[in-house]
Amino acid sequence: MLTCDDYITPASLDEAFDAMAAHRSHYRIVAGATDTLPWAREGRAGDVHIPVLIDVTKIHELLHISVGDKRVRLGAATPIQRFLDDTNLARSLPAMPRCAVWFADDQIRAQATIGGNIVNASPAADATPCLIAHEAEVELAKKSGGKITRRRMKLDQFVTGPNRTELEEGELLVGVECDALPGCGGSFEKVGHRRSLVISLVCLATLVKLDGKGRYIEDVRLSIAGIGPKPLRLNEIENFLRRGPVSAERFNQAADMPVSLVASRTRQEYRREVVRGFVLRGLINAARAAGAKPDTLTPELEAAYA
Ligand SMILES: Cc1cc2nc3c(=O)[nH]c(=O)nc-3n(C[C@H](O)[C@H](O)[C@H](O)COP(=O)(O)OP(=O)(O)OC[C@H]3O[C@@H](n4cnc5c(N)ncnc54)[C@H](O)[C@@H]3O)c2cc1C
């Protein structure tokens, strides 16, 4: 069980940093607490007492979302449910609604935030690979000498390994900025141990942009998690597919490429098999969502993987 003496809900970054300074070494940041509470459950960390919990979900800046033509800005406290409710956001981040659909259940989705997903840095985190496919950058802030200072870095550099990030002591994740990709088709593939409330063993976000005729790939992005210590972009496959035709042969060749990247020591053969199938299925689903012409992919291939 998790207990605390004080639960603080600052309304601004200033208030949050002041609370952090006042309770130095005795606080923990929480957002939706959907990673924090299971961590503190008996049998994992055991009974945990944290003197002060500082809840960042009422900080206006962390809730702010803006959708531009080129970039989308998401406050760190954006709940996963938002990607299902906000059609404008869903249009600009086409893999996120598919990710959100498979993310836990209604209750958890309403609580769980993208900031918590990123900072917890589980190798199984679902939102992180989607955002990496959108070239996401994190915005971090801290207060020193009475002044709030900010820095930015690419999300794939911010996450350094399982449950490890570049977040410094006294720093908060304020938001994420990423490419707006309306017109791309998106897909999200995920597999885990159970049928419901699945925590991913492997997941893959795919984004495909086609030419006006629906036959050639103008842009493609694939980002995978669960095959190594941190999520990664499949750059080699992207380069192979970019400016090439949408075809069963090309997709099959692409699916064979990432198998050697599987670095996880557990269930390696299984993960290799999953990765091959996911790349194929991700490409088919994303290409279809992007408007691929029906004759570009064979019915046999689609029946096997869609
Ligand atoms: C039943 C269940 C099902 C789940 N299913 C999924 C799933 O399908 N996919 C998936 O990816 N995850 C899943 N999770 C895990 C969890 O819901 C997600 O990782 C979620 O996004 C965490 O967000 P949160 O706001 O709840 O994080 P919290 O638990 O509040 O915080 C997690 C960590 O991030 C830190 N933190 C949070 N916000 C900030 C900030 N702004 N700045 C600095 N540090 C911060 C906290 O201090 C803590 O260390 C599931 C969890 C449960 C309990």
PDBQT file of the ligand as one rigid body, heavy atoms in Angstrom, charges set to zero:
ROOT
HETATM    1  C1  LIG A 401      -4.149  -2.137 -15.214  1.00  0.00    +0.000 C 
HETATM    2  C2  LIG A 401      -3.079  -1.373 -15.925  1.00  0.00    +0.000 A 
HETATM    3  C3  LIG A 401      -2.979  -1.467 -17.303  1.00  0.00    +0.000 A 
HETATM    4  C4  LIG A 401      -1.981  -0.762 -17.975  1.00  0.00    +0.000 A 
HETATM    5  N1  LIG A 401      -1.931  -0.871 -19.332  1.00  0.00    +0.000 NA
HETATM    6  C5  LIG A 401      -0.972  -0.208 -20.005  1.00  0.00    +0.000 A 
HETATM    7  C6  LIG A 401      -0.897  -0.294 -21.419  1.00  0.00    +0.000 A 
HETATM    8  O1  LIG A 401      -1.744  -0.926 -22.072  1.00  0.00    +0.000 OA
HETATM    9  N2  LIG A 401       0.108   0.358 -22.048  1.00  0.00    +0.000 N 
HETATM   10  C7  LIG A 401       1.043   1.088 -21.363  1.00  0.00    +0.000 A 
HETATM   11  O2  LIG A 401       1.939   1.661 -21.979  1.00  0.00    +0.000 OA
HETATM   12  N3  LIG A 401       0.983   1.203 -20.010  1.00  0.00    +0.000 NA
HETATM   13  C8  LIG A 401       0.003   0.579 -19.327  1.00  0.00    +0.000 A 
HETATM   14  N4  LIG A 401      -0.045   0.685 -17.958  1.00  0.00    +0.000 N 
HETATM   15  C9  LIG A 401       0.969   1.482 -17.268  1.00  0.00    +0.000 C 
HETATM   16  C10 LIG A 401       0.570   2.960 -17.013  1.00  0.00    +0.000 C 
HETATM   17  O3  LIG A 401      -0.842   3.116 -17.067  1.00  0.00    +0.000 OA
HETATM   18  C11 LIG A 401       1.195   3.912 -18.037  1.00  0.00    +0.000 C 
HETATM   19  O4  LIG A 401       2.602   3.794 -18.071  1.00  0.00    +0.000 OA
HETATM   20  C12 LIG A 401       0.802   5.370 -17.806  1.00  0.00    +0.000 C 
HETATM   21  O5  LIG A 401       0.992   6.139 -18.961  1.00  0.00    +0.000 OA
HETATM   22  C13 LIG A 401       1.567   6.034 -16.645  1.00  0.00    +0.000 C 
HETATM   23  O6  LIG A 401       1.085   7.354 -16.520  1.00  0.00    +0.000 OA
HETATM   24  P1  LIG A 401       0.659   7.951 -15.095  1.00  0.00    +0.000 P 
HETATM   25  O7  LIG A 401       0.284   9.360 -15.335  1.00  0.00    +0.000 OA
HETATM   26  O8  LIG A 401      -0.365   7.098 -14.433  1.00  0.00    +0.000 OA
HETATM   27  O9  LIG A 401       2.061   7.835 -14.330  1.00  0.00    +0.000 OA
HETATM   28  P2  LIG A 401       2.387   7.940 -12.773  1.00  0.00    +0.000 P 
HETATM   29  O10 LIG A 401       2.211   6.598 -12.136  1.00  0.00    +0.000 OA
HETATM   30  O11 LIG A 401       1.685   9.091 -12.141  1.00  0.00    +0.000 OA
HETATM   31  O12 LIG A 401       3.939   8.303 -12.872  1.00  0.00    +0.000 OA
HETATM   32  C14 LIG A 401       4.866   7.391 -13.432  1.00  0.00    +0.000 C 
HETATM   33  C15 LIG A 401       6.281   7.943 -13.221  1.00  0.00    +0.000 C 
HETATM   34  O13 LIG A 401       6.455   9.147 -13.950  1.00  0.00    +0.000 OA
HETATM   35  C16 LIG A 401       6.799  10.245 -13.087  1.00  0.00    +0.000 C 
HETATM   36  N5  LIG A 401       6.115  11.407 -13.666  1.00  0.00    +0.000 N 
HETATM   37  C17 LIG A 401       4.827  11.488 -14.092  1.00  0.00    +0.000 A 
HETATM   38  N6  LIG A 401       4.603  12.682 -14.667  1.00  0.00    +0.000 NA
HETATM   39  C18 LIG A 401       5.754  13.375 -14.608  1.00  0.00    +0.000 A 
HETATM   40  C19 LIG A 401       6.160  14.694 -15.054  1.00  0.00    +0.000 A 
HETATM   41  N7  LIG A 401       5.316  15.503 -15.704  1.00  0.00    +0.000 N 
HETATM   42  N8  LIG A 401       7.431  15.085 -14.838  1.00  0.00    +0.000 NA
HETATM   43  C20 LIG A 401       8.312  14.273 -14.189  1.00  0.00    +0.000 A 
HETATM   44  N9  LIG A 401       7.991  13.029 -13.746  1.00  0.00    +0.000 NA
HETATM   45  C21 LIG A 401       6.728  12.579 -13.963  1.00  0.00    +0.000 A 
HETATM   46  C22 LIG A 401       6.338   9.824 -11.701  1.00  0.00    +0.000 C 
HETATM   47  O14 LIG A 401       7.126  10.429 -10.683  1.00  0.00    +0.000 OA
HETATM   48  C23 LIG A 401       6.571   8.309 -11.754  1.00  0.00    +0.000 C 
HETATM   49  O15 LIG A 401       7.931   8.025 -11.505  1.00  0.00    +0.000 OA
HETATM   50  C24 LIG A 401      -1.055   0.036 -17.260  1.00  0.00    +0.000 A 
HETATM   51  C25 LIG A 401      -1.175   0.162 -15.862  1.00  0.00    +0.000 A 
HETATM   52  C26 LIG A 401      -2.177  -0.532 -15.211  1.00  0.00    +0.000 A 
HETATM   53  C27 LIG A 401      -2.302  -0.386 -13.707  1.00  0.00    +0.000 C 
ENDROOT
TORSDOF 0
